[in-house]
């Protein structure tokens, strides 16, 4: 069957690019396998131009902090991640 098959240790090449783990996915149409390395390095994320909410949240957080803004990284129980930025105008809250 197709879909997510699990998480494995990053390959030597992936670890060299600062990935700690990789996900294995199987195509439902051709039964091929795809590795999806999960990188924590913002330069590597930007070079790959590939990721999901965790990679993009990481990259955006670094950008926001570099601009001197306050932000927080939020993770919910489904492993979804997003960034909230402090908005002092209009009620002083995270948005």
N, CA, C and O atoms as a MOPAC input file, in Angstrom:
PM7 MOZYME 1SCF
protein

 N      0.82900 1    -1.19500 1     0.00000 1
 C      0.00000 1     0.00000 1     0.00000 1
 C      0.86900 1     1.25200 1     0.00000 1
 O      2.04900 1     1.20500 1     0.34700 1
 N      0.28000 1     2.35100 1    -0.38600 1
 C      0.99900 1     3.61600 1    -0.53200 1
 C      1.04400 1     4.37400 1     0.78500 1
 O      0.32600 1     4.06500 1     1.73600 1
 N      1.91500 1     5.37800 1     0.80500 1
 C      1.93700 1     6.29400 1     1.93600 1
 C      3.17600 1     6.20100 1     2.79900 1
 O      4.19000 1     5.61000 1     2.42700 1
 N      3.05500 1     6.79700 1     3.94700 1
 C      4.15700 1     6.88200 1     4.90500 1
 C      4.48600 1     5.50000 1     5.44300 1
 O      3.59200 1     4.74800 1     5.83000 1
 N      5.78500 1     5.16200 1     5.46600 1
 C      6.22200 1     3.84700 1     5.92400 1
 C      7.02400 1     3.87400 1     7.20700 1
 O      7.26800 1     2.82400 1     7.80200 1
 N      7.43900 1     5.05500 1     7.64800 1
 C      8.18100 1     5.13100 1     8.90000 1
 C      9.37300 1     6.05600 1     8.80800 1
 O      9.67200 1     6.62600 1     7.75900 1
 N     10.03900 1     6.18600 1     9.92600 1
 C     11.20300 1     7.05700 1    10.04100 1
 C     12.44000 1     6.20800 1    10.25700 1
 O     12.42100 1     5.24600 1    11.02500 1
 N     13.51000 1     6.56900 1     9.57600 1
 C     14.77800 1     5.84900 1     9.69200 1
 C     15.89600 1     6.85300 1     9.98600 1
 O     15.72000 1     8.06300 1     9.84300 1
 N     17.03200 1     6.32800 1    10.39400 1
 C     18.20900 1     7.17900 1    10.62200 1
 C     18.63600 1     7.79500 1     9.29700 1
 O     18.57700 1     7.14600 1     8.25300 1
 N     19.05900 1     9.03000 1     9.34700 1
 C     19.53600 1     9.70700 1     8.14300 1
 C     20.75500 1     8.98500 1     7.57800 1
 O     21.55800 1     8.42900 1     8.32700 1
 N     20.88500 1     8.99700 1     6.27700 1
 C     22.05500 1     8.40300 1     5.63600 1
 C     23.29000 1     9.25400 1     5.94700 1
 O     23.17300 1    10.36100 1     6.47100 1
 N     24.45300 1     8.73400 1     5.62500 1
 C     25.69500 1     9.47800 1     5.85100 1
 C     25.64000 1    10.83700 1     5.12900 1
 O     26.01400 1    11.86500 1     5.69200 1
 N     25.17500 1    10.82100 1     3.89600 1
 C     25.06000 1    12.07700 1     3.12500 1
 C     24.07500 1    13.04200 1     3.78400 1
 O     24.35800 1    14.23500 1     3.89900 1
 N     22.92600 1    12.53300 1     4.21400 1
 C     21.92600 1    13.38000 1     4.87800 1
 C     22.44900 1    13.92200 1     6.20300 1
 O     22.20900 1    15.08200 1     6.53900 1
 N     23.16200 1    13.08900 1     6.95400 1
 C     23.75200 1    13.56100 1     8.22300 1
 C     24.79300 1    14.63500 1     7.97000 1
 O     24.94000 1    15.56100 1     8.76700 1
 N     25.52000 1    14.51600 1     6.85900 1
 C     26.49200 1    15.54000 1     6.49100 1
 C     25.83800 1    16.88200 1     6.20900 1
 O     26.47800 1    17.93000 1     6.29600 1
 N     24.56800 1    16.83800 1     5.87200 1
 C     23.79100 1    18.06700 1     5.63100 1
 C     22.91300 1    18.41300 1     6.83200 1
 O     21.99100 1    19.22100 1     6.72300 1
 N     23.20300 1    17.79800 1     7.97400 1
 C     22.57500 1    18.08000 1     9.27400 1
 C     21.14900 1    17.55600 1     9.42300 1
 O     20.34000 1    18.15200 1    10.13300 1
 N     20.84100 1    16.45100 1     8.76100 1
 C     19.56500 1    15.77100 1     9.00500 1
 C     19.78800 1    14.69900 1    10.05800 1
 O     20.80300 1    14.00300 1    10.03000 1
 N     18.85800 1    14.55900 1    10.97600 1
 C     18.96200 1    13.52000 1    12.00000 1
 C     18.17100 1    12.27600 1    11.60900 1
 O     18.47400 1    11.16800 1    12.05200 1
 N     17.15800 1    12.47300 1    10.77600 1
 C     16.30400 1    11.35000 1    10.40100 1
 C     15.75200 1    11.57400 1     8.99300 1
 O     15.84600 1    12.66400 1     8.42900 1
 N     15.18200 1    10.51700 1     8.45600 1
 C     14.52900 1    10.59500 1     7.14300 1
 C     13.24400 1     9.79100 1     7.21400 1
 O     13.15700 1     8.80100 1     7.94000 1
 N     12.26100 1    10.21800 1     6.46300 1
 C     11.00400 1     9.48700 1     6.38100 1
 C     11.00400 1     8.67900 1     5.08800 1
 O     11.56000 1     9.10600 1     4.07600 1
 N     10.37400 1     7.50900 1     5.13300 1
 C     10.23500 1     6.66400 1     3.95300 1
 C      8.79200 1     6.71000 1     3.49200 1
 O      7.86600 1     6.53300 1     4.28300 1
 N      8.61000 1     6.95200 1     2.19300 1
 C      7.29100 1     7.02200 1     1.58400 1
 C      7.24100 1     6.09000 1     0.38700 1
 O      8.24000 1     5.91800 1    -0.31100 1
 N      6.09300 1     5.49300 1     0.14600 1
 C      5.91800 1     4.60000 1    -1.00100 1
 C      4.82800 1     5.14600 1    -1.91500 1
 O      3.73500 1     5.48800 1    -1.46300 1
 N      5.13700 1     5.22300 1    -3.19400 1
 C      4.19700 1     5.72700 1    -4.19600 1
 C      3.11400 1     4.68100 1    -4.47100 1
 O      3.41100 1     3.50400 1    -4.67600 1
 N      1.86800 1     5.12300 1    -4.47300 1
 C      0.75900 1     4.21500 1    -4.73400 1
 C      0.59500 1     3.85500 1    -6.19300 1
 O     -0.04400 1     2.85200 1    -6.51000 1
 N      1.15900 1     4.65200 1    -7.09400 1
 C      1.01400 1     4.38600 1    -8.52600 1
 C      2.10200 1     3.48600 1    -9.07500 1
 O      1.81800 1     2.55600 1    -9.83000 1
 N      3.36200 1     3.75700 1    -8.69600 1
 C      4.47100 1     2.98800 1    -9.28500 1
 C      5.21400 1     2.13300 1    -8.25500 1
 O      6.14000 1     1.40400 1    -8.61100 1
 N      4.82000 1     2.21500 1    -6.99600 1
 C      5.42900 1     1.45100 1    -5.89400 1
 C      6.88200 1     1.82000 1    -5.62800 1
 O      7.58700 1     1.07400 1    -4.94800 1
 N      7.34500 1     2.95500 1    -6.14700 1
 C      8.71700 1     3.37400 1    -5.86200 1
 C      8.80000 1     3.94300 1    -4.43800 1
 O      7.79700 1     4.34000 1    -3.84500 1
 N     10.01800 1     3.96800 1    -3.91900 1
 C     10.27500 1     4.49000 1    -2.57700 1
 C     10.88000 1     5.87400 1    -2.67500 1
 O     11.65300 1     6.15700 1    -3.59000 1
 N     10.53300 1     6.73000 1    -1.74000 1
 C     11.07900 1     8.08900 1    -1.67400 1
 C     11.54700 1     8.35500 1    -0.25000 1
 O     10.81600 1     8.10700 1     0.71000 1
 N     12.76300 1     8.86000 1    -0.12000 1
 C     13.28000 1     9.29900 1     1.18400 1
 C     13.02800 1    10.79200 1     1.30800 1
 O     13.20000 1    11.54500 1     0.35000 1
 N     12.62300 1    11.20900 1     2.49100 1
 C     12.42300 1    12.62500 1     2.75100 1
 C     13.22800 1    12.96600 1     4.00100 1
 O     12.79000 1    12.71100 1     5.12300 1
 N     14.41200 1    13.54600 1     3.79300 1
 C     15.27900 1    13.90900 1     4.91800 1
 C     14.68600 1    15.11000 1     5.64900 1
 O     14.20600 1    16.05200 1     5.01800 1
 N     14.72100 1    15.07200 1     6.97600 1
 C     14.20300 1    16.16600 1     7.79400 1
 C     15.40200 1    16.97700 1     8.30500 1
 O     16.09900 1    16.56900 1     9.23400 1
 N     15.61900 1    18.13100 1     7.67200 1
 C     16.76900 1    18.97300 1     7.98700 1
 C     16.43100 1    20.01100 1     9.04800 1
 O     15.31400 1    20.52400 1     9.10000 1
 N     17.40500 1    20.31000 1     9.88800 1
 C     17.28500 1    21.36600 1    10.89000 1
 C     18.10500 1    22.58300 1    10.50900 1
 O     18.00200 1    23.62200 1    11.16000 1
 N     18.89900 1    22.47700 1     9.48900 1
 C     19.77700 1    23.55200 1     9.03800 1
 C     19.03100 1    24.45900 1     8.06200 1
 O     18.61600 1    24.01600 1     6.99200 1
 N     18.86200 1    25.72900 1     8.43500 1
 C     18.14100 1    26.66100 1     7.56300 1
 C     18.81800 1    26.78500 1     6.19300 1
 O     18.11100 1    26.73800 1     5.18600 1
 N     20.13900 1    26.94000 1     6.09400 1
 C     20.74700 1    27.00500 1     4.76400 1
 C     20.42800 1    25.76900 1     3.91100 1
 O     20.19600 1    25.89100 1     2.70900 1
 N     20.41600 1    24.58100 1     4.52900 1
 C     20.10200 1    23.36600 1     3.77300 1
 C     18.63400 1    23.35600 1     3.34900 1
 O     18.32300 1    22.94500 1     2.23100 1
 N     17.74200 1    23.79400 1     4.20700 1
 C     16.32000 1    23.87200 1     3.86300 1
 C     16.12600 1    24.79700 1     2.66900 1
 O     15.38500 1    24.47600 1     1.73900 1
 N     16.79200 1    25.94300 1     2.69800 1
 C     16.65500 1    26.90200 1     1.60400 1
 C     17.29000 1    26.38600 1     0.31600 1
 O     16.78000 1    26.65900 1    -0.77100 1
 N     18.39800 1    25.64200 1     0.42000 1
 C     19.01200 1    25.05400 1    -0.77700 1
 C     18.11200 1    23.99300 1    -1.39700 1
 O     17.95700 1    23.93700 1    -2.61700 1
 N     17.52300 1    23.15700 1    -0.55500 1
 C     16.66500 1    22.06700 1    -1.05100 1
 C     15.35300 1    22.57300 1    -1.62700 1
 O     14.79800 1    21.97500 1    -2.54800 1
 N     14.86100 1    23.68100 1    -1.07900 1
 C     13.54300 1    24.21200 1    -1.48200 1
 C     12.47000 1    23.14600 1    -1.36700 1
 O     11.57700 1    23.03200 1    -2.20600 1
 N     12.58800 1    22.37400 1    -0.30700 1
 C     11.67500 1    21.25900 1    -0.09300 1
 C     11.48200 1    21.08000 1     1.40100 1
 O     12.44600 1    21.10600 1     2.16600 1
 N     10.27600 1    20.90300 1     1.80200 1
 C     10.02000 1    20.69100 1     3.21200 1
 C      8.54300 1    20.68600 1     3.51800 1
 O      7.68600 1    20.76100 1     2.63700 1
 N      8.28500 1    20.59300 1     4.80200 1
 C      6.90500 1    20.66100 1     5.26900 1
 C      6.86600 1    21.70100 1     6.37900 1
 O      7.77900 1    22.51700 1     6.50700 1
 N      5.83400 1    21.67100 1     7.16200 1
 C      5.63000 1    22.73500 1     8.14400 1
 C      6.82300 1    22.90000 1     9.08900 1
 O      7.15500 1    24.03300 1     9.44100 1
 N      7.47000 1    21.82900 1     9.50900 1
 C      8.60500 1    21.93900 1    10.43200 1
 C      9.78600 1    22.66000 1     9.81500 1
 O     10.39000 1    23.52400 1    10.45100 1
 N     10.12300 1    22.31200 1     8.57600 1
 C     11.24800 1    22.97100 1     7.91000 1
 C     10.94100 1    24.44800 1     7.65700 1
 O     11.78600 1    25.31000 1     7.89700 1
 N      9.74300 1    24.73500 1     7.17800 1
 C      9.40700 1    26.12900 1     6.86000 1
 C      9.24100 1    26.97400 1     8.11900 1
 O      9.56400 1    28.16200 1     8.11100 1
 N      8.74400 1    26.38300 1     9.19100 1
 C      8.65100 1    27.10800 1    10.46200 1
 C     10.04400 1    27.44200 1    10.96900 1
 O     10.28200 1    28.55600 1    11.43500 1
 N     10.95600 1    26.50400 1    10.88600 1
 C     12.33500 1    26.72600 1    11.30400 1
 C     12.95800 1    27.88100 1    10.52500 1
 O     13.55100 1    28.78200 1    11.11900 1
 N     12.82700 1    27.86000 1     9.20900 1
 C     13.41600 1    28.91200 1     8.37500 1
 C     12.78200 1    30.26700 1     8.66500 1
 O     13.48600 1    31.27100 1     8.77200 1
 N     11.46700 1    30.30300 1     8.79200 1
 C     10.78600 1    31.57200 1     9.04800 1
 C     11.12500 1    32.11800 1    10.43100 1
 O     11.27500 1    33.32900 1    10.59500 1
 N     11.24600 1    31.25400 1    11.41300 1
 C     11.61000 1    31.70100 1    12.76100 1
 C     12.95900 1    32.39500 1    12.74000 1
 O     13.11200 1    33.45500 1    13.34700 1
 N     13.93400 1    31.82700 1    12.06000 1
 C     15.26100 1    32.44000 1    12.00800 1
 C     15.21900 1    33.80800 1    11.32500 1
 O     15.91200 1    34.73400 1    11.74600 1
 N     14.41100 1    33.93500 1    10.27900 1
 C     14.25400 1    35.21000 1     9.59400 1
 C     13.62400 1    36.25000 1    10.51900 1
 O     14.11400 1    37.37500 1    10.61800 1
 N     12.56000 1    35.88000 1    11.18100 1
 C     11.84700 1    36.80100 1    12.07900 1
 C     12.75300 1    37.24000 1    13.23000 1
 O     12.78400 1    38.42000 1    13.58000 1
 N     13.48000 1    36.30500 1    13.81100 1
 C     14.39700 1    36.65900 1    14.90600 1
 C     15.51900 1    37.56500 1    14.41000 1
 O     15.94100 1    38.47400 1    15.12500 1
 N     16.00500 1    37.32800 1    13.19400 1
 C     17.05800 1    38.18300 1    12.62900 1
 C     16.56100 1    39.61600 1    12.43500 1
 O     17.35200 1    40.55800 1    12.48100 1
 N     15.26200 1    39.78100 1    12.21900 1
 C     14.67500 1    41.11300 1    12.08400 1
 C     14.43500 1    41.77900 1    13.43800 1
 O     14.04200 1    42.94400 1    13.51200 1
 N     14.67800 1    41.01700 1    14.50700 1
 C     14.52000 1    41.56500 1    15.85200 1
 C     13.11300 1    41.45700 1    16.41300 1
 O     12.80000 1    42.07200 1    17.43200 1
 N     12.26700 1    40.68100 1    15.75700 1
 C     10.89500 1    40.51600 1    16.22200 1
 C     10.80000 1    39.35500 1    17.21700 1
 O     11.64800 1    38.46300 1    17.22100 1
 N      9.78600 1    39.37300 1    18.04000 1
 C      9.51300 1    38.26700 1    18.95900 1
 C      8.62100 1    37.25800 1    18.25800 1
 O      7.69700 1    37.62800 1    17.53400 1
 N      8.90200 1    35.99000 1    18.47800 1
 C      8.10000 1    34.93600 1    17.85100 1
 C      8.18100 1    33.68100 1    18.69500 1
 O      9.07300 1    33.52400 1    19.52900 1
 N      7.24600 1    32.80500 1    18.46400 1
 C      7.27600 1    31.49600 1    19.13000 1
 C      6.89400 1    30.41000 1    18.13300 1
 O      6.09500 1    30.61000 1    17.21800 1
 N      7.50400 1    29.25200 1    18.35700 1
 C      7.28900 1    28.07500 1    17.52300 1
 C      6.23500 1    27.22800 1    18.22600 1
 O      6.40700 1    26.87300 1    19.39200 1
 N      5.16200 1    26.90500 1    17.54300 1
 C      4.05200 1    26.16600 1    18.13300 1
 C      3.95300 1    24.79300 1    17.47000 1
 O      4.05100 1    24.67400 1    16.24800 1
 N      3.75700 1    23.75400 1    18.29300 1
 C      3.57600 1    22.38200 1    17.80700 1
 C      2.31400 1    21.83600 1    18.45400 1
 O      2.13400 1    21.96000 1    19.66500 1
 N      1.43000 1    21.22700 1    17.65000 1
 C      0.23200 1    20.63900 1    18.24000 1
 C      0.36800 1    19.11800 1    18.31700 1
 O      1.39500 1    18.56200 1    17.92900 1
 N     -0.64600 1    18.46600 1    18.80700 1
 C     -0.59300 1    17.02100 1    19.05100 1
 C     -0.52300 1    16.19900 1    17.77600 1
 O     -0.18500 1    15.01700 1    17.83200 1
 N     -0.83200 1    16.78900 1    16.63300 1
 C     -0.75600 1    16.05100 1    15.37100 1
 C      0.58600 1    16.25400 1    14.67800 1
 O      0.75300 1    15.86100 1    13.52400 1
 N      1.54800 1    16.87100 1    15.37900 1
 C      2.88000 1    17.17400 1    14.86800 1
 C      2.84700 1    18.26100 1    13.80200 1
 O      3.78100 1    18.38200 1    13.00900 1
 N      1.78100 1    19.04800 1    13.77900 1
 C      1.73700 1    20.21500 1    12.89700 1
 C      2.46700 1    21.35200 1    13.60900 1
 O      2.37400 1    21.48600 1    14.82900 1
 N      3.18500 1    22.16200 1    12.85300 1
 C      3.98600 1    23.24000 1    13.42900 1
 C      3.74100 1    24.53200 1    12.68000 1
 O      3.49200 1    24.53500 1    11.47400 1
 N      3.81700 1    25.63300 1    13.41900 1
 C      3.66700 1    26.94100 1    12.79800 1
 C      4.33400 1    27.99500 1    13.66800 1
 O      4.72600 1    27.73000 1    14.80500 1
 N      4.45100 1    29.17100 1    13.12200 1
 C      5.10000 1    30.28500 1    13.79300 1
 C      4.06000 1    31.32400 1    14.17200 1
 O      3.16900 1    31.63600 1    13.38200 1
 N      4.17300 1    31.85800 1    15.37800 1
 C      3.34600 1    32.97600 1    15.79900 1
 C      4.27000 1    34.14700 1    16.09600 1
 O      5.26700 1    34.00400 1    16.80400 1
 N      3.92700 1    35.30300 1    15.54700 1
 C      4.75700 1    36.50900 1    15.68400 1
 C      4.04700 1    37.49500 1    16.59600 1
 O      2.84100 1    37.71000 1    16.47600 1
 N      4.81100 1    38.09700 1    17.51700 1
 C      4.26400 1    39.06200 1    18.45900 1
 C      3.87100 1    40.33300 1    17.71100 1
 O      4.68000 1    40.93300 1    17.00400 1
 N      2.60500 1    40.72700 1    17.88300 1
 C      2.06300 1    41.91000 1    17.23200 1
 C      1.67200 1    42.91200 1    18.31000 1
 O      0.57900 1    42.80900 1    18.86800 1
 N      2.53700 1    43.88100 1    18.62000 1
 C      2.23600 1    44.80800 1    19.72100 1
 C      1.04200 1    45.72000 1    19.43700 1
 O      0.36100 1    46.13800 1    20.37400 1
 N      0.77500 1    46.03500 1    18.18800 1
 C     -0.36800 1    46.88900 1    17.86400 1
 C     -1.64100 1    46.04000 1    17.82300 1
 O     -1.58800 1    44.85100 1    17.50900 1
 N     -2.75200 1    46.63800 1    18.13400 1
 C     -4.03300 1    45.94500 1    18.02500 1
 C     -4.26200 1    44.87700 1    19.07200 1
 O     -4.83100 1    43.82900 1    18.76500 1
 N     -3.84200 1    45.11100 1    20.27700 1
 C     -4.14400 1    44.16300 1    21.34500 1
 C     -2.94400 1    43.45200 1    21.93400 1
 O     -3.08800 1    42.68600 1    22.88700 1
 N     -1.77500 1    43.68400 1    21.39300 1
 C     -0.55400 1    43.07800 1    21.92100 1
 C     -0.69500 1    41.57400 1    22.13400 1
 O     -0.84200 1    41.10100 1    23.26100 1
 N     -0.64900 1    40.84700 1    21.05100 1
 C     -0.75400 1    39.39500 1    21.14600 1
 C      0.02700 1    38.74800 1    20.00100 1
 O      0.51600 1    39.41200 1    19.08700 1
 N      0.11900 1    37.41700 1    20.09600 1
 C      0.75500 1    36.66100 1    19.01500 1
 C     -0.26600 1    36.41600 1    17.91200 1
 O     -1.43700 1    36.15300 1    18.18400 1
 N      0.18600 1    36.50500 1    16.67600 1
 C     -0.69700 1    36.25800 1    15.53200 1
 C     -0.00600 1    35.31000 1    14.57000 1
 O     -0.57100 1    34.96400 1    13.53200 1

